[in-house]
Amino acid sequence: MLAVVANWQRVYDCKLDMIVQVGDFGAYPDPDEAMLGSRFVREDRTELDFGKYVRADGPLAEAIDAIKVQFQTPIRFIRGNHEDFRWLASQGDPAEEETSIDPFRLVRHIRDGAIKQIGGVKIAYLGGIETAGQEPKSIDDQAYNRILSCTPGEIDILVTHDAPYGIGTDFHGRTQGSRRISELIDRVRPKFLFAGHYHQRIGPLSFGPTVFFGLNILIPPRNDSRRTDPTEKAQPGSLAILDTGSMTAGFVTDERVLDVGRDFDFIKYAANRRFG
């Protein structure tokens, strides 16, 4: 992720004012036995890389410090449905809308229901997914209702993990998406909605006045049977850029930006490039 964003800034000679990740960040600093034995880790050991990041030392820490100068703003992320929810909740002051979670002060977790303004643009954040019953991975009702109570048009950008209902169908022919997210955008009517969860590029789609971008997975799991190309690189549509001056947005498909493969060596990448 750091390399892809750094690549975009280098290719287009432009620093991003804000970077937001839409959940499934993989925030498992201390994976338990269930996590270590999960199919996600069996498919791809990089599922455990967050723990390496927050405890980085030696060459890895040096590589992170080297690339950090490329970012003029911390990377914010919301929770998806694949995080250590208890650990995230324990970080920082619960009264604060966001908190730093790493020794490099490069990554910040934005709590559900946060509403923040940058450059005259108001952004609301909502993690989790819609579930039949209340679970740690579920959409938080209090956070949901806080955003739902906003005046129509007050929110310019909505960032969620789950997506609106009707964005596609699954392998069993069932309609994908969340009715709660659909109700939220119908009531709040943001200009843009950016979401993840479905690990494929979706959109842009119009839901009334709201333009929806569903972000792709960054790099597919190494042992994903649906992927056959062992040299597969970062996926088109895993990054989207919003220009708040013109209020236009689009997926990133430039191969120069996405030149990060499955067997990517981050330490070598940082060592071979000058950042600033």
Secondary structure, 3 states (H helix, E strand, C coil): CHHHHHHHHHHHCCCCCCEEECCCCCCCCCCCHHHHCCHHHHHCHHHHHHHHHHCCCHHHHHHHHHHHCCCCCCEEECCCCCCCHHHHHHCCCCCCCEEECCCCCCEEEECCCCEEEECCEEEEEECCECCCCCCCCECCHHHHHHHHCCCCCCCCEEEECCCECCCEECCCCCEECEHHHHHHHHHHCCCEEEECCCCCCEEEEEECCEEEEECCCCCCCCCCCCCCCCCCECCCCCCEEEECCCCEEEECCCCCCCCCECCCCHHHHHHCCCCC
